[in-house]
């Protein structure tokens, strides 16, 4: 499923939002983001007022893409977890199910071990949610294929006869 095929349903979006809120609280993070591989912000939890979320989402996707290039040079398929440590803030980036990017920004009130543990559990939940979205989307596509256009039965000959 490519990013352009992603159709978000309200029920699944609520589940995603709940999972991000839970991760935010359990990790004592400053901010938690979910971004698609194209750099579009899907959802967030925490204090985003002082953060340029659009830029952060785009740069995170670029970071994953660049790291993917490094991985391939080293013979790896992909590096699924990235960690950047700063003087005040740290950022933990995870590729979830080859579909979306989970970003956790935290400071000294939390620890990398706690973040990694909680992200692992949230990743499993998010993979299930995105699998559900994919299943729903595929079901709708198969139903839509039966609802062909009313013009599908009209042939060129019918159109010619109509204008004679």
N, CA, C and O of each residue as an XYZ file, in Angstrom:
656
protein
N       0.850     -1.171      0.000
C       0.000      0.000      0.000
C       0.886      1.221      0.000
O       1.672      1.415      0.928
N       0.782      2.007     -0.969
C       1.548      3.247     -1.016
C       0.810      4.322     -0.230
O      -0.377      4.197      0.069
N       1.554      5.395      0.101
C       0.948      6.460      0.879
C      -0.252      7.084      0.215
O      -1.180      7.522      0.895
N      -0.251      7.134     -1.117
C      -1.364      7.759     -1.817
C      -2.632      6.914     -1.761
O      -3.725      7.427     -2.005
N      -2.501      5.625     -1.443
C      -3.661      4.743     -1.352
C      -4.314      4.779      0.024
O      -5.356      4.155      0.225
N      -3.728      5.490      0.965
C      -4.218      5.492      2.332
C      -5.494      6.310      2.443
O      -5.505      7.515      2.188
N      -6.566      5.633      2.829
C      -7.837      6.299      3.085
C      -8.103      6.140      4.576
O      -8.283      5.026      5.068
N      -8.126      7.257      5.285
C      -8.291      7.217      6.725
C      -9.769      7.255      7.073
O     -10.507      8.121      6.603
N     -10.192      6.315      7.896
C     -11.570      6.253      8.351
C     -11.642      6.826      9.770
O     -10.676      6.745     10.528
N     -12.780      7.396     10.116
C     -12.923      8.065     11.410
C     -12.652      7.119     12.574
O     -11.978      7.488     13.535
N     -13.173      5.913     12.487
C     -12.980      4.943     13.577
C     -11.497      4.636     13.782
O     -11.009      4.620     14.912
N     -10.785      4.393     12.678
C      -9.359      4.084     12.792
C      -8.554      5.308     13.211
O      -7.578      5.185     13.951
N      -8.959      6.496     12.739
C      -8.262      7.699     13.169
C      -8.398      7.883     14.678
O      -7.442      8.280     15.344
N      -9.570      7.599     15.215
C      -9.772      7.689     16.666
C      -8.880      6.704     17.403
O      -8.313      7.026     18.447
N      -8.760      5.511     16.857
C      -7.882      4.501     17.468
C      -6.418      4.946     17.427
O      -5.673      4.751     18.388
N      -6.017      5.546     16.304
C      -4.649      6.060     16.183
C      -4.421      7.168     17.203
O      -3.405      7.186     17.897
N      -5.368      8.084     17.288
C      -5.253      9.195     18.231
C      -5.158      8.684     19.675
O      -4.345      9.178     20.456
N      -5.979      7.709     20.021
C      -5.930      7.118     21.372
C      -4.572      6.486     21.644
O      -4.017      6.635     22.733
N      -4.039      5.781     20.652
C      -2.733      5.126     20.829
C      -1.631      6.156     21.015
O      -0.746      5.973     21.851
N      -1.675      7.240     20.244
C      -0.658      8.287     20.396
C      -0.776      8.978     21.749
O       0.234      9.287     22.381
N      -2.005      9.220     22.195
C      -2.200      9.827     23.523
C      -1.653      8.918     24.620
O      -1.011      9.384     25.562
N      -1.914      7.615     24.490
C      -1.423      6.640     25.480
C       0.111      6.635     25.489
O       0.730      6.645     26.553
N       0.715      6.619     24.304
C       2.179      6.622     24.212
C       2.765      7.901     24.795
O       3.778      7.868     25.494
N       2.129      9.012     24.508
C       2.558     10.311     25.045
C       2.618     10.275     26.573
O       3.599     10.714     27.173
N       1.574      9.756     27.188
C       1.512      9.705     28.653
C       2.502      8.675     29.200
O       3.232      8.962     30.148
N       2.530      7.484     28.610
C       3.366      6.403     29.132
C       4.863      6.677     29.011
O       5.649      6.167     29.809
N       5.264      7.476     28.023
C       6.687      7.773     27.852
C       7.095      9.086     28.509
O       8.280      9.417     28.554
N       6.127      9.828     29.015
C       6.394     11.151     29.578
C       7.079     12.032     28.530
O       7.996     12.795     28.833
N       6.603     11.903     27.292
C       7.195     12.624     26.161
C       6.714     14.066     26.131
O       5.758     14.442     26.809
N       7.396     14.849     25.336
C       6.954     16.204     25.077
C       5.930     16.193     23.949
O       4.898     16.859     24.026
N       6.234     15.416     22.887
C       5.372     15.352     21.712
C       5.512     13.978     21.067
O       6.592     13.387     21.062
N       4.411     13.483     20.528
C       4.411     12.256     19.734
C       3.716     12.577     18.418
O       2.630     13.157     18.407
N       4.347     12.199     17.305
C       3.811     12.448     15.968
C       3.687     11.138     15.210
O       4.437     10.192     15.453
N       2.741     11.095     14.299
C       2.663     10.013     13.325
C       2.645     10.683     11.955
O       1.798     11.532     11.678
N       3.591     10.292     11.101
C       3.814     10.939      9.812
C       3.800      9.873      8.728
O       4.289      8.766      8.953
N       3.248     10.181      7.554
C       3.353      9.204      6.462
C       4.718      9.364      5.796
O       5.432     10.334      6.052
N       5.074      8.407      4.942
C       6.404      8.413      4.330
C       6.596      9.560      3.340
O       7.717      9.825      2.907
N       5.506     10.242      2.981
C       5.600     11.403      2.110
C       5.812     12.690      2.903
O       5.955     13.764      2.318
N       5.832     12.587      4.230
C       6.071     13.752      5.064
C       4.826     14.491      5.508
O       4.913     15.625      5.978
N       3.651     13.854      5.363
C       2.405     14.484      5.804
C       2.088     14.055      7.236
O       2.107     12.864      7.550
N       1.801     15.011      8.088
C       1.430     14.714      9.466
C       0.067     14.036      9.482
O      -0.891     14.551      8.905
N      -0.024     12.884     10.139
C      -1.287     12.160     10.262
C      -1.971     12.531     11.570
O      -3.158     12.859     11.584
N      -1.224     12.479     12.668
C      -1.793     12.775     13.987
C      -0.659     13.119     14.944
O       0.505     12.813     14.687
N      -1.022     13.763     16.055
C      -0.018     14.106     17.065
C      -0.650     14.114     18.446
O      -1.869     14.200     18.595
N       0.207     14.024     19.445
C      -0.218     14.129     20.840
C       0.843     14.936     21.570
O       2.035     14.820     21.284
N       0.401     15.745     22.506
C       1.351     16.542     23.264
C       1.287     18.008     22.882
O       0.355     18.469     22.223
N       2.307     18.717     23.317
C       2.355     20.163     23.127
C       3.019     20.500     21.799
O       4.242     20.438     21.677
N       2.214     20.853     20.809
C       2.730     21.147     19.469
C       2.746     22.639     19.158
O       3.147     23.044     18.066
N       2.316     23.448     20.103
C       2.173     24.882     19.860
C       3.488     25.539     19.423
O       3.477     26.412     18.555
N       4.615     25.136     20.008
C       5.899     25.773     19.717
C       6.706     25.033     18.650
O       7.887     25.321     18.456
N       6.077     24.087     17.961
C       6.791     23.279     16.965
C       6.165     23.495     15.592
O       4.942     23.498     15.448
N       7.004     23.673     14.602
C       6.553     23.757     13.218
C       6.304     22.315     12.754
O       7.213     21.648     12.260
N       5.083     21.855     12.918
C       4.758     20.451     12.656
C       4.925     20.075     11.185
O       5.307     18.948     10.870
N       4.643     21.000     10.300
C       4.791     20.719      8.867
C       6.248     20.445      8.522
O       6.559     19.468      7.840
N       7.136     21.309      8.996
C       8.567     21.122      8.741
C       9.091     19.867      9.414
O       9.861     19.114      8.818
N       8.677     19.640     10.651
C       9.137     18.456     11.369
C       8.712     17.182     10.638
O       9.505     16.249     10.505
N       7.478     17.140     10.169
C       6.990     15.960      9.451
C       7.791     15.740      8.168
O       8.199     14.615      7.879
N       8.015     16.794      7.408
C       8.764     16.680      6.156
C      10.205     16.264      6.401
O      10.724     15.384      5.713
N      10.853     16.887      7.373
C      12.249     16.563      7.663
C      12.400     15.136      8.204
O      13.391     14.462      7.924
N      11.425     14.692      8.967
C      11.468     13.324      9.483
C      11.369     12.318      8.344
O      12.110     11.335      8.316
N      10.468     12.555      7.417
C      10.347     11.664      6.261
C      11.633     11.684      5.442
O      12.075     10.642      4.958
N      12.232     12.855      5.283
C      13.502     12.954      4.580
C      14.611     12.209      5.296
O      15.464     11.586      4.664
N      14.594     12.277      6.615
C      15.576     11.565      7.436
C      15.451     10.055      7.216
O      16.456      9.360      7.060
N      14.220      9.556      7.204
C      13.981      8.126      6.970
C      14.452      7.741      5.564
O      15.067      6.690      5.382
N      14.168      8.581      4.580
C      14.583      8.292      3.204
C      16.113      8.271      3.088
O      16.679      7.378      2.457
N      16.769      9.249      3.693
C      18.231      9.302      3.639
C      18.854      8.106      4.351
O      19.815      7.514      3.861
N      18.310      7.759      5.492
C      18.827      6.619      6.240
C      18.584      5.323      5.482
O      19.385      4.392      5.558
N      17.468      5.265      4.747
C      17.204      4.096      3.898
C      18.282      3.934      2.833
O      18.687      2.814      2.521
N      18.742      5.044      2.281
C      19.829      5.009      1.303
C      21.119      4.500      1.921
O      21.833      3.704      1.312
N      21.416      4.957      3.123
C      22.605      4.476      3.837
C      22.489      2.980      4.102
O      23.453      2.234      3.927
N      21.310      2.548      4.522
C      21.090      1.127      4.811
C      21.371      0.281      3.575
O      22.053     -0.740      3.654
N      20.844      0.710      2.440
C      21.061     -0.056      1.204
C      22.540     -0.107      0.828
O      23.014     -1.132      0.336
N      23.269      0.975      1.049
C      24.708      0.977      0.784
C      25.444     -0.032      1.658
O      26.469     -0.586      1.260
N      24.915     -0.260      2.835
C      25.533     -1.202      3.775
C      24.965     -2.611      3.653
O      25.333     -3.506      4.414
N      24.064     -2.802      2.689
C      23.504     -4.132      2.484
C      22.319     -4.451      3.374
O      21.891     -5.603      3.447
N      21.789     -3.457      4.044
C      20.605     -3.641      4.884
C      19.374     -3.272      4.086
O      19.446     -2.479      3.147
N      18.241     -3.850      4.461
C      16.987     -3.477      3.802
C      16.589     -2.057      4.211
O      16.280     -1.209      3.374
N      16.609     -1.831      5.517
C      16.237     -0.519      6.038
C      16.586     -0.478      7.518
O      16.588     -1.510      8.188
N      16.881      0.710      8.028
C      17.015      0.900      9.462
C      15.664      1.379      9.952
O      15.196      2.438      9.534
N      15.035      0.626     10.824
C      13.665      0.949     11.227
C      13.594      1.850     12.448
O      12.531      2.390     12.755
N      14.708      2.020     13.147
C      14.713      2.882     14.327
C      15.891      3.841     14.246
O      17.022      3.439     13.973
N      15.608      5.111     14.488
C      16.641      6.144     14.538
C      16.523      6.864     15.873
O      15.426      7.034     16.406
N      17.655      7.281     16.401
C      17.643      8.025     17.654
C      18.643      9.160     17.539
O      19.783      8.961     17.119
N      18.203     10.357     17.919
C      19.070     11.529     17.938
C      19.035     12.111     19.345
O      17.967     12.378     19.896
N      20.217     12.304     19.916
C      20.311     12.839     21.266
C      20.810     14.271     21.198
O      21.838     14.561     20.587
N      20.070     15.149     21.829
C      20.456     16.553     21.871
C      20.818     16.967     23.280
O      20.775     16.163     24.212
N      21.168     18.208     23.422
C      21.540     18.727     24.732
C      20.337     18.736     25.681
O      20.461     18.409     26.862
N      19.168     19.117     25.140
C      17.962     19.195     25.962
C      16.905     18.174     25.575
O      16.234     17.607     26.437
N      16.760     17.943     24.278
C      15.713     17.056     23.782
C      16.315     15.908     22.984
O      17.395     16.017     22.403
N      15.585     14.821     22.980
C      15.960     13.637     22.210
C      14.797     13.304     21.288
O      13.645     13.636     21.571
N      15.119     12.640     20.176
C      14.070     12.253     19.247
C      14.263     10.778     18.875
O      15.347     10.356     18.473
N      13.207     10.031     19.018
C      13.186      8.603     18.666
C      12.245      8.454     17.479
O      11.073      8.824     17.556
N      12.761      7.912     16.383
C      11.994      7.785     15.147
C      11.899      6.310     14.787
O      12.912      5.612     14.747
N      10.689      5.835     14.526
C      10.480      4.428     14.180
C       9.666      4.319     12.912
O       8.687      5.041     12.725
N      10.069      3.422     12.047
C       9.287      3.102     10.864
C       8.315      2.001     11.264
O       8.726      0.940     11.732
N       7.031      2.257     11.078
C       5.986      1.341     11.520
C       5.390      0.627     10.317
O       4.757      1.254      9.468
N       5.590     -0.675     10.244
C       4.973     -1.485      9.203
C       5.290     -1.025      7.790
O       4.477     -1.215      6.885
N       6.463     -0.421      7.581
C       6.872      0.080      6.268
C       5.899      1.113      5.706
O       5.935      1.399      4.510
N       5.029      1.679      6.546
C       3.981      2.582      6.070
C       4.086      3.980      6.628
O       4.007      4.962      5.889
N       4.263      4.072      7.940
C       4.240      5.371      8.607
C       5.433      5.497      9.548
O       6.115      4.518      9.852
N       5.664      6.714      9.995
C       6.805      7.023     10.851
C       6.274      7.549     12.186
O       5.482      8.490     12.225
N       6.714      6.937     13.256
C       6.338      7.348     14.605
C       7.501      8.128     15.204
O       8.633      7.647     15.234
N       7.214      9.333     15.680
C       8.236     10.225     16.227
C       7.884     10.541     17.676
O       6.771     10.972     17.978
N       8.847     10.321     18.566
C       8.667     10.664     19.976
C       9.777     11.632     20.362
O      10.960     11.306     20.260
N       9.391     12.813     20.801
C      10.345     13.807     21.278
C      10.232     13.830     22.799
O       9.151     14.027     23.354
N      11.370     13.626     23.461
C      11.359     13.574     24.920
C      12.611     14.235     25.478
O      13.594     14.454     24.770
N      12.543     14.547     26.769
C      13.681     15.181     27.424
C      14.154     14.320     28.587
O      13.890     13.118     28.618
N      14.833     14.913     29.520
C      15.447     14.172     30.627
C      14.434     13.589     31.614
O      14.804     12.797     32.481
N      13.156     13.974     31.492
C      12.119     13.405     32.361
C      11.818     11.957     31.994
O      11.155     11.248     32.751
N      12.299     11.522     30.848
C      12.079     10.159     30.386
C      13.431      9.531     30.052
O      14.474     10.170     30.190
N      13.399      8.276     29.613
C      14.645      7.605     29.245
C      14.468      6.887     27.910
O      13.354      6.548     27.511
N      15.571      6.670     27.243
C      15.529      5.977     25.958
C      14.964      4.570     26.132
O      14.193      4.111     25.289
N      15.330      3.884     27.198
C      14.822      2.527     27.438
C      13.309      2.491     27.556
O      12.652      1.632     26.969
N      12.758      3.428     28.318
C      11.304      3.495     28.478
C      10.637      3.806     27.139
O       9.635      3.189     26.779
N      11.197      4.765     26.407
C      10.621      5.132     25.108
C      10.648      3.933     24.168
O       9.647      3.640     23.514
N      11.772      3.239     24.092
C      11.875      2.080     23.190
C      10.864      1.001     23.559
O      10.228      0.419     22.681
N      10.712      0.731     24.855
C       9.759     -0.285     25.319
C       8.331      0.087     24.939
O       7.598     -0.739     24.395
N       7.938      1.307     25.218
C       6.573      1.755     24.932
C       6.317      1.887     23.433
O       5.216      1.595     22.966
N       7.317      2.323     22.681
C       7.167      2.438     21.233
C       6.955      1.061     20.620
O       6.168      0.905     19.686
N       7.656      0.069     21.144
C       7.495     -1.292     20.622
C       6.050     -1.765     20.771
O       5.484     -2.342     19.843
N       5.458     -1.520     21.931
C       4.058     -1.922     22.154
C       3.105     -1.109     21.272
O       2.175     -1.661     20.683
N       3.339      0.188     21.184
C       2.481      1.031     20.353
C       2.614      0.675     18.881
O       1.638      0.742     18.134
N       3.806      0.300     18.463
C       4.034     -0.084     17.068
C       3.150     -1.267     16.685
O       2.562     -1.286     15.604
N       3.062     -2.244     17.569
C       2.221     -3.410     17.305
C       0.762     -2.993     17.142
O       0.074     -3.466     16.238
N       0.297     -2.110     18.016
C      -1.086     -1.632     17.939
C      -1.310     -0.841     16.648
O      -2.344     -0.996     15.998
N      -0.347      0.002     16.277
C      -0.494      0.815     15.068
C      -0.459     -0.047     13.803
O      -1.184      0.228     12.847
N       0.372     -1.078     13.792
C       0.400     -1.991     12.639
C      -0.969     -2.628     12.469
O      -1.464     -2.745     11.348
N      -1.584     -3.039     13.570
C      -2.921     -3.649     13.497
C      -3.933     -2.645     12.946
O      -4.752     -2.998     12.098
N      -3.885     -1.424     13.408
C      -4.813     -0.395     12.931
C      -4.631     -0.174     11.435
O      -5.613     -0.105     10.696
N      -3.389     -0.063     10.982
C      -3.157      0.172      9.554
C      -3.503     -1.051      8.716
O      -3.900     -0.913      7.559
N      -3.358     -2.238      9.278
C      -3.824     -3.441      8.572
C      -5.343     -3.404      8.427
O      -5.884     -3.782      7.388
N      -6.024     -2.947      9.470
C      -7.486     -2.813      9.408
C      -7.895     -1.789      8.348
O      -8.864     -2.000      7.619
N      -7.162     -0.691      8.265
C      -7.448      0.330      7.258
C      -7.275     -0.258      5.863
O      -8.098     -0.032      4.976
N      -6.204     -1.011      5.680
C      -5.943     -1.633      4.378
C      -7.055     -2.604      4.015
O      -7.527     -2.618      2.877
N      -7.476     -3.417      4.979
C      -8.556     -4.384      4.718
C      -9.845     -3.678      4.332
O     -10.520     -4.070      3.381
N     -10.177     -2.636      5.076
C     -11.388     -1.873      4.775
C     -11.325     -1.263      3.386
O     -12.293     -1.299      2.627
N     -10.173     -0.705      3.073
C      -9.989     -0.058      1.781
C     -10.122     -1.071      0.642
O     -10.746     -0.782     -0.379
N      -9.536     -2.252      0.819
C      -9.619     -3.290     -0.212
C     -11.048     -3.795     -0.387
O     -11.482     -4.073     -1.505
N     -11.777     -3.911      0.722
C     -13.185     -4.328      0.640
C     -13.996     -3.296     -0.136
O     -14.821     -3.653     -0.977
N     -13.760     -2.020      0.149
C     -14.491     -0.966     -0.558
C     -14.161     -0.960     -2.045
O     -15.036     -0.736     -2.880
N     -12.894     -1.208     -2.371
C     -12.506     -1.251     -3.782
C     -13.208     -2.391     -4.499
O     -13.640     -2.232     -5.640
N     -13.328     -3.559     -3.834
C     -13.994     -4.692     -4.483
C     -15.486     -4.435     -4.627
O     -16.088     -4.860     -5.613
N     -16.093     -3.753     -3.672
C     -17.505     -3.393     -3.771
C     -17.700     -2.360     -4.880
O     -18.645     -2.445     -5.663
N     -16.788     -1.381     -4.935
C     -16.876     -0.338     -5.964
C     -16.722     -0.908     -7.364
O     -17.288     -0.368     -8.314
N     -15.969     -1.988     -7.507
C     -15.797     -2.545     -8.846
C     -17.099     -3.123     -9.385
O     -17.283     -3.225    -10.598
N     -18.009     -3.504     -8.480
C     -19.318     -4.000     -8.904
C     -20.261     -2.851     -9.247
O     -21.216     -3.032    -10.001
N     -19.998     -1.692     -8.705
C     -20.830     -0.521     -8.962
C     -20.266      0.257    -10.137
O     -19.913      1.429    -10.002
N     -20.181     -0.388    -11.282
C     -19.614      0.258    -12.455
C     -20.505      1.407    -12.910
O     -21.666      1.523    -12.518
N     -19.934      2.223    -13.725
C     -20.635      3.368    -14.272
C     -21.862      2.893    -15.067
O     -21.809      1.849    -15.718
N     -22.953      3.646    -15.018
C     -24.125      3.267    -15.808
C     -23.840      3.335    -17.314
O     -24.602      2.805    -18.123
N     -22.750      3.983    -17.670
C     -22.393      4.107    -19.075
C     -21.527      2.938    -19.557
O     -21.225      2.839    -20.746
N     -21.133      2.062    -18.642
C     -20.245      0.964    -19.004
C     -20.888      0.023    -20.018
O     -20.185     -0.583    -20.827
N     -22.207     -0.105    -19.986
C     -22.893     -1.023    -20.896
C     -23.128     -0.408    -22.276
O     -23.497     -1.122    -23.209
N     -22.924      0.884    -22.419
C     -23.185      1.564    -23.687
C     -21.983      1.364    -24.610
O     -20.846      1.657    -24.239
N     -22.243      0.875    -25.779
C     -21.170      0.652    -26.746
C     -21.099      1.824    -27.729
O     -21.976      2.687    -27.766
N     -20.036      1.822    -28.514
C     -19.895      2.848    -29.561
C     -21.050      2.760    -30.553
O     -21.521      3.773    -31.071
N     -21.490      1.551    -30.802
C     -22.601      1.341    -31.729
C     -23.883      1.985    -31.184
O     -24.651      2.580    -31.939
N     -24.108      1.862    -29.867
C     -25.299      2.478    -29.264
C     -25.244      4.003    -29.414
O     -26.267      4.639    -29.671
N     -24.075      4.576    -29.258
C     -23.941      6.014    -29.383
C     -24.176      6.440    -30.818
O     -24.843      7.445    -31.067
N     -23.633      5.684    -31.771
C     -23.852      5.992    -33.193
C     -25.333      5.934    -33.525
O     -25.844      6.805    -34.229
N     -26.029      4.916    -33.025
C     -27.467      4.776    -33.284
C     -28.253      5.926    -32.674
O     -29.256      6.361    -33.240
N     -27.818      6.408    -31.554
C     -28.500      7.498    -30.864
C     -28.471      8.782    -31.708
O     -29.448      9.531    -31.721
N     -27.391      9.033    -32.390
C     -27.233     10.267    -33.161
C     -27.574     10.132    -34.641
O     -27.298     11.051    -35.413
N     -28.143      9.056    -35.043
C     -28.534      8.897    -36.461
C     -29.859      9.501    -36.711
O     -30.352      9.465    -37.838
